[in-house]
């Protein structure tokens, strides 16, 4: 049997709390492809490593 890597998945609500943004912002990031996620039933799960990478990326200047 192949070895399964230890990957922790977070809910959209958990990602929003970690990133200090709204759940709608997380959904926008997922749908735009900026934040990888898998669909699990009717909800999305985001790998914890993807959230860590997203938090390390520089923020674009909005103004």
N, CA, C and O atoms as CSV, one atom per row, in Angstrom:
chain,resi,resn,atom,element,x,y,z
A,1,UNK,N,N,0.845,-1.183,0.000
A,1,UNK,CA,C,0.000,0.000,0.000
A,1,UNK,C,C,0.891,1.248,0.000
A,1,UNK,O,O,1.811,1.342,0.812
A,2,UNK,N,N,0.627,2.218,-0.909
A,2,UNK,CA,C,1.482,3.409,-0.976
A,2,UNK,C,C,1.328,4.292,0.253
A,2,UNK,O,O,0.267,4.346,0.876
A,3,UNK,N,N,2.399,4.973,0.580
A,3,UNK,CA,C,2.422,5.889,1.733
A,3,UNK,C,C,1.658,7.164,1.387
A,3,UNK,O,O,1.866,7.741,0.320
A,4,UNK,N,N,0.784,7.602,2.273
A,4,UNK,CA,C,0.010,8.823,2.074
A,4,UNK,C,C,0.704,9.955,2.826
A,4,UNK,O,O,0.952,9.845,4.026
A,5,UNK,N,N,1.020,11.051,2.116
A,5,UNK,CA,C,1.704,12.156,2.808
A,5,UNK,C,C,0.781,12.820,3.823
A,5,UNK,O,O,-0.441,12.811,3.674
A,6,UNK,N,N,1.385,13.391,4.849
A,6,UNK,CA,C,0.623,14.110,5.872
A,6,UNK,C,C,0.274,15.499,5.350
A,6,UNK,O,O,1.082,16.425,5.423
A,7,UNK,N,N,-0.928,15.630,4.828
A,7,UNK,CA,C,-1.411,16.913,4.338
A,7,UNK,C,C,-2.623,17.277,5.170
A,7,UNK,O,O,-3.567,16.497,5.295
A,8,UNK,N,N,-2.588,18.461,5.733
A,8,UNK,CA,C,-3.727,18.916,6.543
A,8,UNK,C,C,-4.546,19.888,5.702
A,8,UNK,O,O,-4.010,20.834,5.127
A,9,UNK,N,N,-5.845,19.642,5.640
A,9,UNK,CA,C,-6.742,20.496,4.884
A,9,UNK,C,C,-7.563,21.356,5.835
A,9,UNK,O,O,-7.972,20.909,6.907
A,10,UNK,N,N,-7.795,22.598,5.422
A,10,UNK,CA,C,-8.553,23.551,6.227
A,10,UNK,C,C,-9.855,23.912,5.523
A,10,UNK,O,O,-9.933,23.909,4.295
A,11,UNK,N,N,-10.869,24.222,6.315
A,11,UNK,CA,C,-12.124,24.695,5.746
A,11,UNK,C,C,-11.969,26.155,5.328
A,11,UNK,O,O,-11.007,26.824,5.704
A,12,UNK,N,N,-12.924,26.632,4.551
A,12,UNK,CA,C,-12.906,28.034,4.127
A,12,UNK,C,C,-12.953,28.955,5.345
A,12,UNK,O,O,-12.273,29.980,5.374
A,13,UNK,N,N,-13.744,28.600,6.339
A,13,UNK,CA,C,-13.838,29.428,7.554
A,13,UNK,C,C,-12.500,29.476,8.287
A,13,UNK,O,O,-12.099,30.533,8.776
A,14,UNK,N,N,-11.807,28.339,8.367
A,14,UNK,CA,C,-10.498,28.313,9.035
A,14,UNK,C,C,-9.476,29.142,8.268
A,14,UNK,O,O,-8.669,29.851,8.870
A,15,UNK,N,N,-9.508,29.053,6.938
A,15,UNK,CA,C,-8.584,29.847,6.112
A,15,UNK,C,C,-8.866,31.334,6.305
A,15,UNK,O,O,-7.940,32.130,6.457
A,16,UNK,N,N,-10.137,31.704,6.299
A,16,UNK,CA,C,-10.510,33.110,6.487
A,16,UNK,C,C,-9.998,33.634,7.820
A,16,UNK,O,O,-9.500,34.757,7.903
A,17,UNK,N,N,-10.120,32.825,8.855
A,17,UNK,CA,C,-9.647,33.239,10.175
A,17,UNK,C,C,-8.122,33.404,10.194
A,17,UNK,O,O,-7.609,34.372,10.755
A,18,UNK,N,N,-7.407,32.467,9.588
A,18,UNK,CA,C,-5.942,32.552,9.555
A,18,UNK,C,C,-5.451,33.753,8.747
A,18,UNK,O,O,-4.493,34.424,9.132
A,19,UNK,N,N,-6.122,34.015,7.620
A,19,UNK,CA,C,-5.700,35.107,6.740
A,19,UNK,C,C,-6.300,36.449,7.150
A,19,UNK,O,O,-5.933,37.496,6.618
A,20,UNK,N,N,-7.239,36.399,8.116
A,20,UNK,CA,C,-7.937,37.601,8.589
A,20,UNK,C,C,-8.657,38.322,7.455
A,20,UNK,O,O,-8.551,39.538,7.291
A,21,UNK,N,N,-9.394,37.526,6.677
A,21,UNK,CA,C,-10.230,38.050,5.601
A,21,UNK,C,C,-11.605,37.388,5.732
A,21,UNK,O,O,-11.804,36.512,6.574
A,22,UNK,N,N,-12.540,37.811,4.899
A,22,UNK,CA,C,-13.866,37.206,4.936
A,22,UNK,C,C,-13.873,35.876,4.190
A,22,UNK,O,O,-12.978,35.591,3.394
A,23,UNK,N,N,-14.886,35.074,4.457
A,23,UNK,CA,C,-15.022,33.803,3.744
A,23,UNK,C,C,-15.214,34.053,2.254
A,23,UNK,O,O,-14.727,33.276,1.433
A,24,UNK,N,N,-15.917,35.127,1.891
A,24,UNK,CA,C,-16.133,35.450,0.482
A,24,UNK,C,C,-14.802,35.726,-0.215
A,24,UNK,O,O,-14.631,35.352,-1.376
A,25,UNK,N,N,-13.868,36.365,0.460
A,25,UNK,CA,C,-12.544,36.612,-0.108
A,25,UNK,C,C,-11.829,35.300,-0.371
A,25,UNK,O,O,-11.173,35.147,-1.402
A,26,UNK,N,N,-11.945,34.358,0.541
A,26,UNK,CA,C,-11.326,33.042,0.352
A,26,UNK,C,C,-11.949,32.351,-0.858
A,26,UNK,O,O,-11.230,31.776,-1.676
A,27,UNK,N,N,-13.268,32.400,-0.983
A,27,UNK,CA,C,-13.935,31.804,-2.146
A,27,UNK,C,C,-13.446,32.452,-3.442
A,27,UNK,O,O,-13.231,31.762,-4.438
A,28,UNK,N,N,-13.273,33.762,-3.433
A,28,UNK,CA,C,-12.767,34.461,-4.635
A,28,UNK,C,C,-11.360,33.982,-4.983
A,28,UNK,O,O,-11.053,33.752,-6.153
A,29,UNK,N,N,-10.505,33.831,-3.972
A,29,UNK,CA,C,-9.142,33.354,-4.208
A,29,UNK,C,C,-9.150,31.928,-4.771
A,29,UNK,O,O,-8.357,31.601,-5.654
A,30,UNK,N,N,-10.044,31.089,-4.259
A,30,UNK,CA,C,-10.149,29.710,-4.739
A,30,UNK,C,C,-10.633,29.690,-6.186
A,30,UNK,O,O,-10.050,29.006,-7.027
A,31,UNK,N,N,-11.693,30.435,-6.475
A,31,UNK,CA,C,-12.266,30.426,-7.825
A,31,UNK,C,C,-11.341,31.059,-8.851
A,31,UNK,O,O,-11.380,30.681,-10.022
A,32,UNK,N,N,-10.513,32.009,-8.444
A,32,UNK,CA,C,-9.577,32.637,-9.383
A,32,UNK,C,C,-8.321,31.787,-9.593
A,32,UNK,O,O,-7.537,32.047,-10.506
A,33,UNK,N,N,-8.136,30.779,-8.753
A,33,UNK,CA,C,-6.969,29.919,-8.886
A,33,UNK,C,C,-5.766,30.381,-8.078
A,33,UNK,O,O,-4.720,29.732,-8.098
A,34,UNK,N,N,-5.903,31.491,-7.371
A,34,UNK,CA,C,-4.788,32.001,-6.558
A,34,UNK,C,C,-4.534,31.137,-5.327
A,34,UNK,O,O,-3.428,31.115,-4.789
A,35,UNK,N,N,-5.563,30.432,-4.893
A,35,UNK,CA,C,-5.456,29.563,-3.727
A,35,UNK,C,C,-5.970,28.178,-4.132
A,35,UNK,O,O,-7.164,28.008,-4.379
A,36,UNK,N,N,-5.073,27.191,-4.203
A,36,UNK,CA,C,-5.512,25.856,-4.614
A,36,UNK,C,C,-6.427,25.225,-3.570
A,36,UNK,O,O,-6.235,25.406,-2.368
A,37,UNK,N,N,-7.410,24.494,-4.040
A,37,UNK,CA,C,-8.357,23.841,-3.135
A,37,UNK,C,C,-8.958,22.632,-3.839
A,37,UNK,O,O,-8.923,22.515,-5.064
A,38,UNK,N,N,-9.508,21.743,-3.031
A,38,UNK,CA,C,-10.236,20.616,-3.587
A,38,UNK,C,C,-11.686,20.717,-3.145
A,38,UNK,O,O,-11.992,21.227,-2.067
A,39,UNK,N,N,-12.554,20.230,-3.981
A,39,UNK,CA,C,-13.975,20.237,-3.646
A,39,UNK,C,C,-14.275,18.956,-2.901
A,39,UNK,O,O,-13.937,17.865,-3.360
A,40,UNK,N,N,-14.902,19.087,-1.765
A,40,UNK,CA,C,-15.241,17.938,-0.926
A,40,UNK,C,C,-16.743,18.022,-0.671
A,40,UNK,O,O,-17.194,18.731,0.228
A,41,UNK,N,N,-17.506,17.291,-1.472
A,41,UNK,CA,C,-18.954,17.434,-1.398
A,41,UNK,C,C,-19.346,18.793,-1.930
A,41,UNK,O,O,-19.027,19.136,-3.068
A,42,UNK,N,N,-20.036,19.566,-1.116
A,42,UNK,CA,C,-20.440,20.915,-1.527
A,42,UNK,C,C,-19.512,21.990,-1.002
A,42,UNK,O,O,-19.728,23.174,-1.261
A,43,UNK,N,N,-18.477,21.597,-0.266
A,43,UNK,CA,C,-17.566,22.581,0.317
A,43,UNK,C,C,-16.161,22.424,-0.263
A,43,UNK,O,O,-15.869,21.463,-0.974
A,44,UNK,N,N,-15.317,23.371,0.052
A,44,UNK,CA,C,-13.931,23.355,-0.393
A,44,UNK,C,C,-13.011,23.122,0.786
A,44,UNK,O,O,-13.308,23.519,1.913
A,45,UNK,N,N,-11.883,22.468,0.512
A,45,UNK,CA,C,-10.834,22.280,1.508
A,45,UNK,C,C,-9.534,22.786,0.888
A,45,UNK,O,O,-9.220,22.487,-0.264
A,46,UNK,N,N,-8.792,23.552,1.668
A,46,UNK,CA,C,-7.557,24.173,1.205
A,46,UNK,C,C,-6.387,23.555,1.963
A,46,UNK,O,O,-6.425,23.477,3.191
A,47,UNK,N,N,-5.341,23.111,1.249
A,47,UNK,CA,C,-4.176,22.565,1.953
A,47,UNK,C,C,-3.533,23.644,2.839
A,47,UNK,O,O,-3.384,24.793,2.423
A,48,UNK,N,N,-3.161,23.262,4.040
A,48,UNK,CA,C,-2.548,24.209,4.977
A,48,UNK,C,C,-1.280,24.817,4.385
A,48,UNK,O,O,-0.990,25.991,4.615
A,49,UNK,N,N,-0.524,24.029,3.627
A,49,UNK,CA,C,0.712,24.531,3.013
A,49,UNK,C,C,0.421,25.638,2.000
A,49,UNK,O,O,1.218,26.565,1.857
A,50,UNK,N,N,-0.709,25.554,1.297
A,50,UNK,CA,C,-1.078,26.592,0.333
A,50,UNK,C,C,-1.403,27.903,1.042
A,50,UNK,O,O,-1.100,28.980,0.529
A,51,UNK,N,N,-2.012,27.813,2.208
A,51,UNK,CA,C,-2.320,29.018,2.986
A,51,UNK,C,C,-1.017,29.665,3.458
A,51,UNK,O,O,-0.865,30.885,3.395
A,52,UNK,N,N,-0.079,28.842,3.929
A,52,UNK,CA,C,1.212,29.372,4.384
A,52,UNK,C,C,1.945,30.068,3.240
A,52,UNK,O,O,2.538,31.130,3.434
A,53,UNK,N,N,1.906,29.473,2.049
A,53,UNK,CA,C,2.555,30.094,0.886
A,53,UNK,C,C,1.877,31.407,0.520
A,53,UNK,O,O,2.552,32.387,0.205
A,54,UNK,N,N,0.545,31.434,0.558
A,54,UNK,CA,C,-0.198,32.640,0.219
A,54,UNK,C,C,0.123,33.780,1.184
A,54,UNK,O,O,0.198,34.941,0.781
A,55,UNK,N,N,0.312,33.443,2.449
A,55,UNK,CA,C,0.630,34.469,3.442
A,55,UNK,C,C,2.054,35.017,3.272
A,55,UNK,O,O,2.350,36.120,3.730
A,56,UNK,N,N,2.930,34.255,2.618
A,56,UNK,CA,C,4.301,34.706,2.398
A,56,UNK,C,C,4.439,35.570,1.145
A,56,UNK,O,O,5.416,36.305,1.004
A,57,UNK,N,N,3.473,35.487,0.243
A,57,UNK,CA,C,3.534,36.254,-0.999
A,57,UNK,C,C,3.378,37.751,-0.712
A,57,UNK,O,O,2.638,38.144,0.190
A,58,UNK,N,N,4.083,38.582,-1.490
A,58,UNK,CA,C,3.909,40.027,-1.300
A,58,UNK,C,C,2.506,40.456,-1.720
A,58,UNK,O,O,1.915,39.878,-2.633
A,59,UNK,N,N,1.991,41.460,-1.054
A,59,UNK,CA,C,0.653,41.976,-1.335
A,59,UNK,C,C,0.755,43.030,-2.431
A,59,UNK,O,O,1.591,43.931,-2.360
A,60,UNK,N,N,-0.101,42.911,-3.446
A,60,UNK,CA,C,-0.112,43.886,-4.542
A,60,UNK,C,C,-0.637,45.219,-4.015
A,60,UNK,O,O,-1.516,45.259,-3.153
A,61,UNK,N,N,-0.091,46.292,-4.541
A,61,UNK,CA,C,-0.519,47.636,-4.147
A,61,UNK,C,C,-1.872,47.933,-4.768
A,61,UNK,O,O,-2.004,47.942,-5.992
A,62,UNK,N,N,-2.865,48.173,-3.948
A,62,UNK,CA,C,-4.227,48.354,-4.435
A,62,UNK,C,C,-4.489,49.800,-4.859
A,62,UNK,O,O,-5.524,50.069,-5.470
A,63,UNK,N,N,-3.613,50.710,-4.565
A,63,UNK,CA,C,-3.948,52.093,-4.858
A,63,UNK,C,C,-2.956,52.759,-5.689
A,63,UNK,O,O,-3.113,53.936,-6.015
